[in-house]
Amino acid sequence: MSEISAGDAVAEAATAVGWRRAGIAGAAIGVLAAGAAAGVAVERLTVGRGMRRRARLALDASGPYGSLRGLPGRAAADDGTELYYEVDEVEPDGGTGAGADGMGGTDAAPGNGTRRRRLFGRKAPVPVTVVFSHGYCLNQDSWHFQRAALRGLVRTVHWDQRSHGRSERGRAQADGVTVGIDQLGRDLKAVIDAAAPEGRLVLVGHSMGGMTMMALADQYPQFFRDRVAAVAFVGTSSGRLGEVSFGLPVAGVNAVRRVLPGVLRALGSQAELVERGRRATADLFAGLIKKYSFGSRDVDPAVERFAERLIESTPIDVVAEFYPAFTEHEKSGVLPAFRDIPVLILAGDKDLVTPSSHSEAIADQLPDAELVIVPDGGHLVMLEHPETVTDRLADLLVRAGAVPAATGTDRHPGGD
């Protein structure tokens, strides 16, 4: 077994002058991309590197995850950044729910249409738009399973946060302005104005996406009261993220925090070199992603690889420029704005990035909310336990009056 301390790697990366050190820096920043600013012991795989590379390519070619597409659109943020979104419209016959352009995509599994019909029955839903906001270093495809299940039953909007996915690199950030959660809240408002200018809304956010929803409520309180019918917070936090230990000893976390700000600036200015290093340390990177994304041991390898691809697609300089926003994030004061609507708070019990205690802290301020702690769930709980998350979202939509209650349907309330 080989132990790689991200505290040591990050400190060394601050003075890196060679390609090998850039590789170590890439591995260290990969921890951040997986949602953790700390070191972790990783067992070396015994399978040959070439075989692992071929296996990754095979999974990329065969996996359906991230293949769903809808009607594309673009919204302009207040700094001019183009934000990409897709809309899945309601289908009268409960079909694929593709956008008007006919981009139907692929169901998550055989018989998925039957699975969707089980959620609410066959009645037409009440007009509402469900807006999904993804987390840090991900994109809209991270909601693949939930999108597949709701497709055709309710109108949904999936968007890419600035500098993520198909959205444009933040123009303000290109000019040297740091990104903050409040900016993301304004971005969400721009997407809603473009994609769902009228009607009731249900907002669903994972991690950074949940924080984005809090910023929206903070900055646009009247809009929030008038339009938002329900919200779901998945693996998110209202603040105090600077105290998260990521499952590491206090000394290791403190060491990383001391050097992290300077290292992030250095890595952001050497993006090309660090990207090459990150590619060269793909095996280590995969181990980190698995540890910090999932809580159970038996995750589908295709899902694990899908999570890798999502995180790998986020450039290092974007990882670096977003990270400081989380230590500054503090929105506990806005939580009372959510008290008068149905709220779902869901987290994995083994989430090392936004621990379930942060979800419990949100629930403490929202006593009427439904709190769900998923056993053996990690940070990417919507990929790891998709049916549990989807069923709870379906219940939320019914409670919000967004869809009629199912009659005589098989609901599977207990989980996967």
DRENGUZA-954301 format. One record per residue (C-alpha): x, y, z; residue in three letters. Coordinates in steps of 0.001 Angstrom, whole numbers, plus 500000, padded with zeros to 6 digits. Each point is the difference from the previous one (the first is absolute). Layout:
N
XYZALA
...
***
This chain:
416
500000500000500000MET
501245503449499092SER
498941503088501881GLU
499825503350498157ILE
499550502971502323SER
498270502869498207ALA
501357502319502685GLY
503546499082498946ASP
499082499952496310ALA
498388503418500135VAL
502913501532501878ALA
502466498520497495GLU
497888501214497079ALA
500391503580501172ALA
503668499869498921THR
499683497469497188ALA
502444500472497162VAL
499838496687498166GLY
497459497839498262TRP
499918497415502778ARG
499199502611502592ARG
497301501353497735ALA
498577496482499983GLY
499889499962503787ILE
498323503412499928ALA
497457498654497556GLY
499249497128502352ALA
499630502384502919ALA
497632502265498110ILE
498144496858498987GLY
499068499619503651VAL
498393503417499784LEU
498241499005496801ALA
498543497035501875ALA
498845502478502608GLY
502745499659502628ALA
502944502166500994ALA
501962497353501798ALA
502192496930499633GLY
498911496386499900VAL
501641496571499980ALA
499466498213496691VAL
500733496320499426GLU
501940499336496788ARG
498045497960497509LEU
501539496698498949THR
498512500047496495VAL
502337501337497296GLY
499705503659499015ARG
499313499141496375GLY
497165497684500967MET
498469502659502241ARG
500183502509497164ARG
498253497603497633ARG
497329499327502612ALA
499338503729500350ARG
499668500371496244LEU
497584497054499865ALA
497846501514502740LEU
500009503362498225ASP
498805498349496795ALA
497266497852501525SER
498578502031502881GLY
496724501844499317PRO
500513502460502828TYR
499988503639498966GLY
498394499239496624SER
496650501688500645LEU
499493503250498096ARG
497154502505499790GLY
499082503244498281LEU
503111502208500328PRO
500008503646501002GLY
502311502704501282ARG
499519502671502637ALA
502155503081500535ALA
501372500558503504ALA
500370503529501355ASP
503652500100498888ASP
499148498728496509GLY
501019496371500587THR
497936497611497879GLU
498393497306502137LEU
498912496805498247TYR
496795498206500937TYR
497724497290498626GLU
496242499569500381VAL
498104496712500080ASP
496335500702499268GLU
496978498027501186VAL
498923497330497544GLU
496238499348499838PRO
500576496258499551ASP
502669499746502701GLY
502691499406497373GLY
503669500889500094THR
499407503632500858GLY
502464501243497400ALA
500128503662499191GLY
498263501431496970ALA
503052499239497918ASP
499355496273500450GLY
503282499283501790MET
498645497076501937GLY
503161498517501480GLY
500125496583501631THR
498082498554502930ASP
502132499012502983ALA
498966496352499827ALA
497608497632498211PRO
496434500496501168GLY
500735503521501210ASN
496698501270498550GLY
498186497666502386THR
502161501310502825ARG
499008503587499176ARG
496303499171499884ARG
500247498457503475ARG
501049503361501458LEU
496724501867499580PHE
497545497810498111GLY
498705501005496572ARG
498302503314500755LYS
501291503174498364ALA
502093502090502379PRO
499085503489501160VAL
502097502629498123PRO
503266500472501864VAL
503691500134499116THR
502602498081501986VAL
503425501684499799VAL
503049497841500760PHE
503262501670501108SER
503155497867500111HIS
503010500046502283GLY
503651501048499848TYR
502070498404497216CYS
496944498258498550LEU
497439500977497363ASN
496305499511499279GLN
500562496346499057ASP
500628499155503663SER
496175499843500301TRP
499832497261497342HIS
497868497517501946PHE
497540502564501323GLN
499686501571496562ARG
499273496619498427ALA
497325499218502602ALA
498174503350499735LEU
500309500308496241ARG
496617500693498401GLY
498171500194503353LEU
500907503525501043VAL
501778502929498328ARG
503653500124501067THR
502913502359499457VAL
503600498801500328HIS
502775502574499804TRP
503782500190500193ASP
501457502387502571GLN
502384502609498588ARG
503343498562498901SER
498544496483500231HIS
498648497695497307GLY
498812501844496897ARG
499704503398501671SER
502503502711499166GLU
503008500666502193ARG
498971502754502402GLY
500861503316498339ARG
500429501748503333ALA
502415497257501075GLN
501961500400496758ALA
500382503661501018ASP
501329499001503421GLY
496791500296502044VAL
499636497177502525THR
496870497895499788VAL
497666499828502981GLY
496820498143500869ILE
498002503232499623ASP
501082500162496353GLN
498708496475499509LEU
496662501036501495GLY
499741502778497413ARG
500922497499497305ASP
497143497726501088LEU
497594502945499799LYS
501172500705496426ALA
499413496365499009VAL
496509499992501533ILE
499123503272498251ASP
501006498461496671ALA
498790496421500377ALA
497004500337502357ALA
498826503623499976PRO
496598499131501485GLU
498359497319502072GLY
500867498287503253ARG
503470498614500642LEU
501516497125501928VAL
503724500527500572LEU
502323497024500442VAL
503683500525500817GLY
502941497753500793HIS
502908501343502069SER
501000503305498331MET
496631499921498244GLY
498193500071503354GLY
502160502935501083MET
499055501721496727THR
496315499631500928MET
500667501559503403MET
501661502961498281ALA
496979500382497708LEU
497649500152502998ALA
502307502486501737ASP
500282502402497054GLN
496499499691498534TYR
497671499459502984PRO
496809501230498288GLN
500674497918496894PHE
500628497004502212PHE
496743500475501926ARG
497967500513496820ASP
501363497172497873ARG
501619497193502004VAL
497661497186501038ALA
502562497603501543ALA
503732499351500284VAL
502299497006500393ALA
503469500290501517PHE
502199497010499147VAL
503371499658501735GLY
500363503712500630THR
500891502458502748SER
498915503407501260SER
503485500894501250GLY
503015499164502198ARG
501599497944497236LEU
503404501164501188GLY
499591497665502974GLU
499497496813497963VAL
502738497423500677SER
499428497818496892PHE
500487496951502202GLY
503618500925500815LEU
501947500704503175PRO
499786503608501147VAL
503754500518499516ALA
499814498963496346GLY
497049502263499275VAL
501673502972501678ASN
503195499439498015ALA
498104500066496719VAL
498034503108500960ARG
503205501894500767ARG
501472499500496541VAL
496876499662497894LEU
499290503642499021PRO
503477500584498575GLY
500114496614498307VAL
496651500549498301LEU
501218503286498555ARG
503165498319498741ALA
498183497060498456LEU
497433502239498347GLY
502802501845498234SER
501565496733498707GLN
496834498296498829ALA
501454498235496958GLU
502898498478501948LEU
497762498870502843VAL
497425498520497608GLU
502728497813498523ARG
500964498941503502GLY
496421499172500871ARG
499679497814496908ARG
503209498238500917ALA
498631499186503459THR
496612498745498760ALA
500078496870502172ASP
500598501961503193LEU
497365502487498898PHE
497447497205499506ALA
500657498685503505GLY
499479503436501505LEU
496758500516498102ILE
498650496669501184LYS
500857500728503626LYS
498532503486500030TYR
496999499361497739SER
498539496706501220PHE
499301498417503353GLY
499346496388499005SER
502351497358498638ARG
497828498568497236ASP
499513503013497708VAL
499539499112496332ASP
503425500471498308PRO
498266501839497145ALA
498562502489502502VAL
503415500434501630GLU
501521500694496597ARG
497170502436499205PHE
500831501960503154ALA
503659500046498973GLU
499119501401496596ARG
497835502731501491LEU
502728501138502364ILE
502837499592497484GLU
498189502341497628SER
500366502942502393THR
503222501926499202PRO
502477500464502815ILE
499810503788499889ASP
496220499804500437VAL
500466497643502972VAL
502402502528501497ALA
497901503114499460GLU
496808498502501484PHE
501488498413503112TYR
500327503152502175PRO
496264500664499636ALA
499206497036502235PHE
501962501166503020THR
498211503362499676GLU
496542498466499561HIS
497653500809502878GLU
496250499965499349LYS
498518498606503203SER
498304503346500533GLY
497887499592496870VAL
498612496550500889LEU
496813501420501597PRO
498945500996496466ALA
499416496291499322PHE
497696499356502973ARG
496690500547498219ASP
500533497513497157ILE
500621496244499812PRO
503710499254500412VAL
501976496785499478LEU
503438499780501607ILE
501932496905498946LEU
503578498875500596ALA
502123496876500106GLY
501096498861503439ASP
503578499519498723LYS
500338503317498165ASP
503521501296500757LEU
499607503241498008VAL
496781501495501386THR
499407497718502989PRO
496457499006500915SER
500363502138503135SER
499752503040497702HIS
496673498724498677SER
498861499426503571GLU
500974503601500804ALA
497760501201497157ILE
497179497796501290ALA
500383501492503478ASP
498920503340498537GLN
497257498448497860LEU
498080497768502430PRO
497262499158497472ASP
502474498818497353ALA
500480496346499131GLU
503510498896500980LEU
501317496847498316VAL
503415498558500878ILE
500842497257497500VAL
501958497014501418PRO
503281499302498200ASP
499611503201498013GLY
502890502238498986GLY
500134503485498527HIS
498636498926496596LEU
497010498320501598VAL
497737500710496989MET
502279497775497880LEU
500719497435502695GLU
496415499493501237HIS
497950501398497131PRO
496636498397500782GLU
500048501206503592THR
500662503568498876VAL
497466499826497152THR
497240498597502214ASP
500533502729502584ARG
499888502647497255LEU
496778498471498714ALA
498504500245503501ASP
501096503648500185LEU
498314500803496678LEU
496773498430501232VAL
500153501924503308ARG
500605503225498085ALA
496960499383497821GLY
502224499909496944ALA
498691496571498958VAL
496983497935501024PRO
500492497233502522ALA
500429496535498532ALA
497111497585500424THR
500623496271500212GLY
503648500343498996THR
503123498185501152ASP
502054502718501736ARG
503039498226501541HIS
500235502524502900PRO
502718498072501753GLY
502903500693497648GLY
501800498264497182ASP
***
